[in-house]
Amino acid sequence: MTLQDHRTSVPYTGDERATLTAMLDFQRDTLALKCAGLTPDQLRERAVAPSALSLLGLVRHLAEVERGWFRNTLNGERSRSPWTPPGSTDWADFDVDEADVDEAFAIWREECARARAVVAAAGSLDATGTHEGETYSVRYVLAHMIEEYARHNGHADLLRERLDGTTGE
């Protein structure tokens, strides 16, 4: 299967902000591309036993990572996961057997949009936020998120190939 590639272009000579934000959007778009055209059951499928990893679990996990770094750390919110039971500190992002695919993608897209807004409002890449007594710059969070997506997109590539043979960038 050939997927339509509509990922964000990354400037080869852009300034630091343009490069970091475009690269993160490229990685976000890559995750969406890896999930494109699959059924809800395929998105939920744990394709590599005994791991609980699935494409839908990755989408939910990355929504949580977006929420944690951008809204909670950089923006000082106390936003909680919609998938973590009240009173629990465990993330339930990989519990996808009964997960609503449309809901997961809507929440992930909303968290990406909110993250973009937090970065835009921060102004400087040197702006900071805190988490558990540690201070992080916007620059660090953008770089970390690129790494987080790149690592999980590698997982997504293997999961997708296992599901239907589709490979690609």
C-alpha positions as CSV (number, residue, x, y, z in Angstrom):
1,M,0.0,0.0,0.0
2,T,1.2,3.5,-0.8
3,L,0.2,6.3,1.5
4,Q,-0.3,9.9,0.5
5,D,2.5,11.8,2.2
6,H,1.3,15.3,3.3
7,R,3.8,15.8,6.0
8,T,5.1,19.2,7.1
9,S,8.1,20.4,5.2
10,V,11.2,21.2,7.3
11,P,13.2,24.2,6.2
12,Y,16.9,23.4,5.4
13,T,18.0,26.9,6.4
14,G,15.4,28.1,8.8
15,D,16.1,29.7,12.1
16,E,16.1,27.6,15.3
17,R,12.4,28.1,16.2
18,A,11.2,27.4,12.6
19,T,13.4,24.3,12.4
20,L,12.4,22.9,15.7
21,T,8.7,23.5,15.3
22,A,8.6,22.2,11.7
23,M,10.6,19.1,12.7
24,L,8.2,18.4,15.5
25,D,5.2,18.8,13.2
26,F,6.9,16.5,10.7
27,Q,7.2,13.9,13.4
28,R,3.6,14.4,14.4
29,D,2.5,14.0,10.8
30,T,4.6,10.9,10.5
31,L,2.6,9.2,13.3
32,A,-0.6,10.2,11.5
33,L,0.8,8.8,8.3
34,K,1.6,5.5,10.0
35,C,-2.0,5.2,11.2
36,A,-3.7,6.2,7.9
37,G,-6.1,3.9,6.2
38,L,-6.2,1.3,9.0
39,T,-9.4,0.0,10.7
40,P,-10.1,0.5,14.4
41,D,-9.2,-3.1,15.0
42,Q,-5.9,-2.8,13.2
43,L,-5.1,0.4,15.2
44,R,-5.8,-1.5,18.5
45,E,-3.9,-4.6,17.5
46,R,-0.9,-5.5,19.6
47,A,1.3,-6.5,16.8
48,V,4.4,-7.7,18.6
49,A,3.8,-10.1,21.5
50,P,4.2,-9.8,24.5
51,S,4.3,-6.1,24.2
52,A,1.1,-4.0,24.8
53,L,2.3,-1.6,22.1
54,S,-0.2,-0.7,19.4
55,L,-0.6,2.2,17.0
56,L,-3.6,3.4,18.9
57,G,-1.7,3.1,22.2
58,L,1.1,5.2,20.7
59,V,-1.4,7.9,19.7
60,R,-2.9,8.0,23.2
61,H,0.6,7.9,24.7
62,L,1.8,10.8,22.6
63,A,-1.3,12.8,23.5
64,E,-0.3,12.3,27.1
65,V,3.3,13.3,26.5
66,E,2.1,16.5,24.6
67,R,-0.2,17.3,27.6
68,G,2.5,16.7,30.2
69,W,5.3,18.7,28.6
70,F,3.5,21.6,27.0
71,R,0.4,22.2,29.1
72,N,1.6,21.0,32.5
73,T,5.3,21.7,32.5
74,L,5.6,24.8,30.2
75,N,2.2,26.3,30.8
76,G,1.8,25.4,34.5
77,E,-1.5,23.6,34.1
78,R,-2.6,20.6,36.2
79,S,-4.4,18.8,33.3
80,R,-5.1,15.1,33.9
81,S,-5.4,12.3,31.4
82,P,-8.8,11.4,30.2
83,W,-7.7,7.8,30.3
84,T,-6.3,7.6,33.8
85,P,-8.9,6.5,36.4
86,P,-9.5,9.1,39.1
87,G,-7.2,8.6,42.1
88,S,-4.7,6.6,40.0
89,T,-1.2,7.8,38.9
90,D,-0.9,5.1,36.2
91,W,-1.2,6.1,32.6
92,A,-3.8,3.9,30.9
93,D,-2.9,5.0,27.4
94,F,-1.9,1.5,26.2
95,D,-5.3,0.0,27.4
96,V,-6.9,0.1,24.0
97,D,-9.1,-3.0,23.8
98,E,-12.2,-0.9,24.1
99,A,-10.7,2.5,23.2
100,D,-12.6,4.9,21.0
101,V,-10.4,5.5,18.0
102,D,-12.0,8.8,17.0
103,E,-11.8,10.1,20.5
104,A,-8.1,9.2,20.8
105,F,-7.2,11.0,17.6
106,A,-9.3,14.0,18.5
107,I,-7.6,14.4,21.9
108,W,-4.1,13.9,20.3
109,R,-4.8,16.5,17.7
110,E,-6.2,18.9,20.3
111,E,-3.1,18.4,22.5
112,C,-0.8,19.1,19.4
113,A,-2.8,22.3,18.7
114,R,-2.5,23.4,22.4
115,A,1.2,22.6,22.4
116,R,1.7,24.8,19.3
117,A,-0.2,27.6,21.1
118,V,1.9,27.3,24.3
119,V,5.1,27.5,22.2
120,A,3.8,30.5,20.3
121,A,2.8,32.3,23.5
122,A,6.1,31.6,25.1
123,G,7.8,33.9,22.7
124,S,11.4,32.9,23.4
125,L,12.9,29.4,23.2
126,D,14.6,30.4,26.5
127,A,11.2,30.7,28.3
128,T,10.9,28.0,31.0
129,G,8.5,25.9,33.0
130,T,8.9,23.5,35.9
131,H,8.0,19.9,36.7
132,E,8.8,18.2,40.0
133,G,11.4,20.9,40.9
134,E,13.2,20.8,37.6
135,T,13.2,23.7,35.2
136,Y,12.9,23.1,31.4
137,S,13.2,25.6,28.5
138,V,10.9,25.6,25.5
139,R,14.0,24.7,23.4
140,Y,14.6,21.6,25.5
141,V,11.0,20.5,25.4
142,L,10.9,20.9,21.6
143,A,14.1,18.9,21.2
144,H,12.9,16.2,23.6
145,M,9.5,15.9,21.8
146,I,11.3,15.4,18.5
147,E,13.2,12.6,20.0
148,E,10.1,11.1,21.7
149,Y,8.2,11.1,18.4
150,A,11.2,9.8,16.4
151,R,11.6,6.9,18.7
152,H,7.9,6.0,18.7
153,N,7.6,6.5,15.0
154,G,10.2,3.8,14.6
155,H,7.9,1.6,16.7
156,A,5.0,2.7,14.5
157,D,6.8,1.8,11.4
158,L,7.4,-1.8,12.6
159,L,3.8,-2.1,13.8
160,R,2.5,-0.9,10.5
161,E,4.7,-3.2,8.5
162,R,3.5,-6.1,10.7
163,L,-0.1,-5.2,10.1
164,D,-0.3,-4.8,6.4
165,G,3.2,-4.7,4.9
166,T,3.3,-1.0,4.5
167,T,6.8,0.5,4.9
168,G,8.2,4.0,4.3
169,E,9.7,7.0,5.8
